């Protein structure tokens, strides 16, 4: 009998499983103004549907990783998808905003399995050149998946109403559950064991004392926090202020996808001339300069200038991100599973806090997001500069 642990999942299945959590997050963004009106809540309250998502997502990343080690990758993924489906049904049936927020937490907790378990499966199933090819293709799809959410959400809201966005999420959950249920093999090696609490505590203590972990965590959470702060605030800028339709606003997701893909291509070219740390530092300062230009464009209500500024901010951030992801946990190879789980928990909670802060700062001005981007990118650039100085002198 063939050993099922040696089977490899298809590339398409991996792309679907790693992409649906991001689509689930960003599909909300074009419906926020309509949700605010329908639920009789403020814009800031409607934006909580974005920030709260990452609270449950952060906990899920840690817990599903432990579950996958203890019981297998397939049960963890199918369990996560089942909970994700329940959360989406809760969104569809929600009679109030409080109910909707609770369903959003359930949805995010289930969706987080798609992130942590899929990445684990990829590392176990593909190595060497084939592994590099698979990760490159999945990463390219991951760059595009957040852009699909606003496009889908905007089109569905325009033609069928905002509540049918939740119907689409239910159908997505059913499709993913059926696809994974029939095609996902078990890939967990027999040697995998769950780390004891004493071992986990040692890893956490080591992470807390590591300045590199703090700075790279700031970069990763800052980049993702700005992305989803944009998704939370942008519909009120482009739909409410500039009069974009939901479909037209949704198409702006392609701008961010272009910045993501462009950043990846630039990194591959620039590392032939500069060290990766130099590339990352210059990417951050590009984002700081672009955010400053974005503030000026917003002050004078220049739409084209704002679009260019947003593209350049995220281009710079996506030049920085690969180096941050690659170097964040160097030296933790022997305890990578535990270190990655706790590190992910921390930075997803930070993403939630940054997205919540954007909703708290919201007061209807189109300059709030540009100033926020400028402040966060400046802090990130200064912190990264400090880390380089610290490592050079210690």
C-alpha positions as CSV (number, residue, x, y, z in Angstrom):
1,X,0.0,0.0,0.0
2,X,1.2,3.4,-0.9
3,X,2.3,5.6,2.1
4,X,-0.1,8.6,2.1
5,X,2.5,10.7,3.9
6,X,4.5,10.6,0.7
7,X,1.7,12.1,-1.4
8,X,2.0,15.7,-2.5
9,X,-0.9,18.2,-2.7
10,X,-1.5,19.9,-6.0
11,X,-0.2,23.4,-6.6
12,X,-3.7,24.7,-7.3
13,X,-5.0,23.3,-3.9
14,X,-2.1,25.0,-2.1
15,X,-2.9,28.3,-3.8
16,X,-6.6,28.0,-2.9
17,X,-5.9,27.1,0.8
18,X,-3.3,29.8,1.4
19,X,-5.2,32.5,-0.5
20,X,-8.8,32.2,0.9
21,X,-7.9,33.8,4.3
22,X,-6.7,37.0,2.6
23,X,-9.7,37.1,0.3
24,X,-11.9,36.7,3.3
25,X,-10.3,39.7,5.0
26,X,-10.2,42.1,2.0
27,X,-13.6,41.2,0.6
28,X,-15.1,43.3,3.4
29,X,-13.4,46.6,2.4
30,X,-15.8,47.8,-0.4
31,X,-18.9,47.1,1.7
32,X,-17.8,49.0,4.8
33,X,-19.7,52.3,4.0
34,X,-22.9,50.3,3.1
35,X,-22.4,48.1,6.3
36,X,-22.1,51.3,8.4
37,X,-25.3,52.7,7.0
38,X,-27.3,49.4,7.2
39,X,-26.2,48.5,10.7
40,X,-26.5,52.1,11.9
41,X,-23.0,52.3,13.3
42,X,-20.2,54.8,12.8
43,X,-17.5,54.3,10.1
44,X,-15.0,53.7,13.0
45,X,-17.2,50.9,14.3
46,X,-17.6,49.3,10.9
47,X,-13.8,49.2,10.6
48,X,-13.7,47.0,13.7
49,X,-14.6,44.1,11.3
50,X,-11.1,44.5,9.9
51,X,-9.1,44.8,13.1
52,X,-11.0,42.2,15.1
53,X,-10.3,39.7,12.3
54,X,-6.6,39.6,13.2
55,X,-7.2,39.0,16.9
56,X,-8.9,35.6,16.3
57,X,-6.5,35.0,13.4
58,X,-3.5,35.4,15.7
59,X,-4.8,32.9,18.2
60,X,-5.8,30.5,15.5
61,X,-2.3,30.5,13.9
62,X,-0.8,29.4,17.2
63,X,-3.5,26.8,18.1
64,X,-3.9,25.3,14.6
65,X,-0.1,24.8,14.4
66,X,-0.1,22.9,17.7
67,X,-3.2,20.9,16.6
68,X,-1.6,20.0,13.3
69,X,1.5,18.7,15.1
70,X,-0.6,16.6,17.5
71,X,-3.3,15.2,15.2
72,X,-2.1,15.8,11.6
73,X,-2.2,18.4,8.9
74,X,-5.4,17.1,7.2
75,X,-7.6,17.1,10.4
76,X,-6.3,20.6,11.3
77,X,-7.1,22.0,7.8
78,X,-10.6,20.4,7.6
79,X,-11.4,21.4,11.1
80,X,-10.4,25.0,10.4
81,X,-12.4,25.1,7.2
82,X,-15.5,23.7,9.1
83,X,-15.2,26.5,11.6
84,X,-14.6,29.0,8.8
85,X,-17.9,27.9,7.2
86,X,-19.7,28.3,10.5
87,X,-18.4,31.8,10.8
88,X,-19.5,32.7,7.3
89,X,-23.0,31.4,8.0
90,X,-23.0,33.6,11.1
91,X,-22.2,36.6,9.0
92,X,-25.0,35.8,6.6
93,X,-27.6,35.3,9.3
94,X,-26.4,38.1,11.6
95,X,-29.3,40.2,12.9
96,X,-27.1,42.9,14.5
97,X,-23.6,44.4,14.4
98,X,-22.6,42.7,17.6
99,X,-23.6,39.3,16.2
100,X,-21.7,40.2,13.0
101,X,-18.5,40.9,14.9
102,X,-18.8,37.6,16.8
103,X,-19.2,35.8,13.5
104,X,-16.2,37.6,12.1
105,X,-14.1,36.3,15.0
106,X,-15.2,32.7,14.3
107,X,-14.6,33.1,10.6
108,X,-11.0,34.4,11.2
109,X,-10.2,31.7,13.7
110,X,-11.1,29.0,11.1
111,X,-9.4,30.8,8.2
112,X,-6.1,31.0,10.1
113,X,-5.7,27.3,9.5
114,X,-5.3,28.1,5.8
115,X,-2.2,30.2,6.6
116,X,-0.3,28.2,9.1
117,X,-1.2,24.6,8.1
118,X,-0.7,25.2,4.3
119,X,2.8,26.7,4.9
120,X,3.7,23.7,7.0
121,X,2.4,21.3,4.3
122,X,4.5,23.1,1.7
123,X,7.7,22.9,3.7
124,X,7.1,19.1,4.2
125,X,6.1,18.2,0.7
126,X,8.5,20.2,-1.5
127,X,12.3,20.7,-1.0
128,X,15.2,21.8,-3.1
129,X,14.6,23.4,-6.5
130,X,11.0,22.1,-6.6
131,X,10.4,23.7,-3.2
132,X,11.7,27.0,-4.4
133,X,9.5,26.9,-7.5
134,X,6.4,26.0,-5.5
135,X,7.0,28.8,-2.9
136,X,7.6,31.3,-5.7
137,X,4.4,30.5,-7.4
138,X,2.3,30.4,-4.2
139,X,3.9,33.7,-3.2
140,X,2.9,35.3,-6.5
141,X,-0.7,34.0,-6.0
142,X,-0.6,35.3,-2.4
143,X,0.3,38.8,-3.7
144,X,-2.8,38.8,-5.9
145,X,-5.3,37.2,-3.5
146,X,-5.9,40.4,-1.4
147,X,-6.7,42.3,-4.6
148,X,-9.4,39.7,-5.5
149,X,-11.4,40.5,-2.3
150,X,-12.2,44.1,-3.1
151,X,-13.0,43.2,-6.8
152,X,-15.4,40.5,-5.7
153,X,-16.9,42.4,-2.9
154,X,-17.5,45.5,-5.0
155,X,-19.1,43.7,-7.8
156,X,-21.4,41.6,-5.6
157,X,-22.4,44.7,-3.5
158,X,-23.2,46.7,-6.7
159,X,-25.3,44.0,-8.3
160,X,-26.8,42.0,-5.4
161,X,-26.4,44.1,-2.2
162,X,-23.8,43.9,0.5
163,X,-25.4,40.9,2.4
164,X,-24.7,38.7,-0.6
165,X,-21.0,39.2,-0.1
166,X,-21.6,36.9,2.9
167,X,-23.4,34.4,0.6
168,X,-20.2,34.4,-1.5
169,X,-18.1,33.7,1.5
170,X,-20.4,30.7,2.5
171,X,-20.0,29.3,-1.1
172,X,-16.2,29.8,-0.9
173,X,-16.1,27.9,2.4
174,X,-18.1,25.0,1.0
175,X,-15.9,24.8,-2.1
176,X,-12.7,24.9,-0.1
177,X,-14.0,22.2,2.3
178,X,-15.1,19.9,-0.5
179,X,-11.8,20.5,-2.4
180,X,-9.6,19.8,0.6
181,X,-11.7,17.0,1.8
182,X,-11.3,15.1,-1.5
183,X,-7.8,16.1,-2.5
184,X,-5.6,17.0,0.6
185,X,-3.3,14.2,1.7
186,X,-1.8,13.8,5.1
187,X,1.9,15.1,5.1
188,X,2.9,15.1,8.8
189,X,6.1,13.1,9.3
190,X,5.9,10.4,12.0
191,X,8.7,12.0,13.9
192,X,6.8,15.3,14.6
193,X,6.0,15.9,18.3
194,X,4.3,18.7,20.1
195,X,6.8,20.7,22.2
196,X,6.2,20.7,25.9
197,X,5.1,23.8,27.8
198,X,8.5,24.0,29.4
199,X,10.1,24.0,25.9
200,X,7.6,26.6,24.7
201,X,8.4,28.9,27.6
202,X,12.1,28.7,26.9
203,X,11.5,29.7,23.2
204,X,9.2,32.6,24.2
205,X,11.8,33.9,26.7
206,X,14.5,33.7,24.0
207,X,12.3,35.6,21.5
208,X,11.5,38.3,24.0
209,X,15.2,39.0,24.7
210,X,16.1,39.1,21.0
211,X,16.2,42.7,19.6
212,X,16.3,41.4,16.0
213,X,13.0,39.6,16.6
214,X,11.4,42.8,17.9
215,X,12.6,44.9,14.9
216,X,11.7,42.4,12.3
217,X,8.4,41.8,14.0
218,X,7.8,45.5,13.9
219,X,8.6,45.5,10.1
220,X,6.3,42.6,9.3
221,X,3.4,43.7,11.5
222,X,3.9,47.3,10.3
223,X,3.8,46.4,6.6
224,X,0.7,44.2,7.1
225,X,-0.9,46.7,9.5
226,X,-0.6,49.4,6.9
227,X,-2.0,47.2,4.2
228,X,-5.1,46.4,6.2
229,X,-5.4,49.9,7.6
230,X,-5.5,51.0,4.0
231,X,-8.3,48.5,3.3
232,X,-10.2,49.7,6.3
233,X,-9.9,53.5,5.5
234,X,-9.7,53.6,1.7
235,X,-13.4,53.0,0.9
236,X,-14.3,56.1,2.9
237,X,-11.7,58.1,0.9
238,X,-12.5,56.8,-2.6
239,X,-16.2,55.9,-2.3
240,X,-17.4,58.6,0.1
241,X,-15.1,61.5,-0.8
242,X,-14.1,61.0,-4.4
243,X,-17.4,59.3,-5.4
244,X,-16.0,56.0,-6.7
245,X,-18.5,53.1,-7.2
246,X,-17.9,50.0,-5.2
247,X,-16.7,48.2,-8.4
248,X,-14.3,51.1,-9.3
249,X,-13.0,51.1,-5.7
250,X,-12.5,47.4,-5.8
251,X,-10.4,47.7,-8.9
252,X,-7.9,49.7,-6.9
253,X,-6.8,46.4,-5.3
254,X,-4.9,45.8,-8.5
255,X,-2.8,48.8,-7.7
256,X,-1.6,47.1,-4.5
257,X,-1.2,43.8,-6.3
258,X,1.1,45.6,-8.9
259,X,3.1,47.1,-6.0
260,X,3.5,43.7,-4.5
261,X,4.6,41.9,-7.7
262,X,6.8,44.9,-8.6
263,X,8.5,44.8,-5.3
264,X,9.2,41.1,-5.6
265,X,10.7,41.7,-9.1
266,X,12.8,44.6,-7.9
267,X,14.2,42.6,-5.0
268,X,15.4,39.9,-7.3
269,X,17.2,42.5,-9.4
270,X,18.5,44.7,-6.7
271,X,20.1,42.0,-4.6
272,X,22.6,41.5,-7.5
273,X,24.0,45.0,-6.7
274,X,23.3,45.5,-3.0
275,X,23.2,43.4,0.2
276,X,19.6,42.3,1.1
277,X,19.7,44.5,4.2
278,X,20.6,47.5,2.1
279,X,17.7,46.7,-0.3
280,X,15.4,46.5,2.7
281,X,16.6,49.8,4.2
282,X,16.2,51.6,0.9
283,X,12.7,50.2,0.4
284,X,11.7,51.6,3.8
285,X,13.0,55.1,3.0
286,X,11.2,55.0,-0.4
287,X,8.0,54.3,1.5
288,X,8.7,57.2,4.0
289,X,9.3,59.6,1.1
290,X,6.2,58.4,-0.8
291,X,4.1,58.7,2.3
292,X,5.3,62.3,2.6
293,X,4.2,62.9,-1.0
294,X,0.9,61.2,-0.2
295,X,0.3,63.7,2.6
296,X,0.8,66.6,0.2
297,X,-1.4,65.1,-2.5
298,X,-4.2,64.4,0.1
299,X,-3.9,67.9,1.5
300,X,-4.6,69.4,-2.0
301,X,-7.2,66.7,-2.9
302,X,-5.1,65.4,-5.8
303,X,-6.6,62.0,-6.7
304,X,-3.8,61.0,-9.2
305,X,-1.1,62.1,-6.8
306,X,-2.7,60.0,-4.0
307,X,-2.9,56.9,-6.2
308,X,0.8,57.3,-7.2
309,X,1.8,57.9,-3.6
310,X,-0.1,54.8,-2.4
311,X,1.5,52.7,-5.1
312,X,5.0,53.9,-4.2
313,X,4.4,53.4,-0.4
314,X,3.5,49.7,-1.0
315,X,6.2,49.2,-3.6
316,X,8.8,50.2,-1.0
317,X,7.2,48.1,1.7
318,X,7.2,45.1,-0.6
319,X,10.9,45.6,-1.3
320,X,11.5,45.4,2.4
321,X,9.2,42.5,3.3
322,X,11.1,39.5,1.8
323,X,14.2,40.4,3.8
324,X,12.2,40.8,7.0
325,X,10.5,37.5,6.6
326,X,13.8,35.7,5.7
327,X,15.8,37.1,8.6
328,X,13.2,37.3,11.4
329,X,13.9,33.9,12.9
330,X,17.5,33.2,11.9
331,X,19.1,31.1,14.6
332,X,15.8,29.5,15.6
333,X,16.0,26.6,13.2
334,X,16.1,23.9,15.9
335,X,12.8,25.2,17.4
336,X,11.3,26.7,14.2
337,X,7.8,25.3,14.8
338,X,7.4,26.8,18.2
339,X,9.2,30.0,17.4
340,X,7.2,30.6,14.3
341,X,3.9,30.0,16.1
342,X,4.6,32.5,18.9
343,X,6.2,35.0,16.6
344,X,3.1,34.8,14.3
345,X,0.8,35.3,17.3
346,X,2.6,38.4,18.3
347,X,2.8,40.1,14.9
348,X,-0.9,39.3,14.0
349,X,-1.9,40.9,17.3
350,X,0.2,43.9,16.3
351,X,-1.5,44.0,12.9
352,X,-4.9,44.0,14.7
353,X,-3.7,46.9,17.0
354,X,-2.5,48.9,14.0
355,X,-5.7,48.4,12.1
356,X,-7.7,49.2,15.2
357,X,-5.7,52.4,15.7
358,X,-6.6,53.5,12.2
359,X,-10.3,53.0,12.9
360,X,-9.9,55.0,16.2
361,X,-8.2,57.8,14.3
362,X,-10.9,57.9,11.6
363,X,-12.8,61.3,11.6
364,X,-13.7,61.7,7.9
365,X,-10.6,63.5,6.7
366,X,-8.8,62.1,3.7
367,X,-5.4,63.1,5.2
368,X,-5.7,60.8,8.2
369,X,-4.5,57.6,6.3
370,X,-1.6,59.4,4.6
371,X,-0.3,60.9,7.9
372,X,-0.7,57.5,9.5
373,X,1.3,55.8,6.8
374,X,4.0,58.5,7.1
375,X,4.3,58.0,10.9
376,X,4.4,54.2,10.8
377,X,6.9,54.0,7.9
378,X,9.2,56.5,9.6
379,X,9.2,54.5,12.9
380,X,9.9,51.4,10.9
381,X,12.8,53.0,9.0
382,X,14.3,54.4,12.2
383,X,14.0,51.1,14.0
384,X,15.7,49.2,11.2
385,X,18.5,51.7,11.1
386,X,19.0,51.3,14.9
387,X,19.1,47.5,14.5
388,X,21.8,47.8,11.9
389,X,23.8,50.0,14.2
390,X,23.2,47.7,17.2
391,X,24.3,44.6,15.3
392,X,27.4,46.4,13.9
393,X,28.6,47.4,17.4
394,X,27.8,44.1,19.3
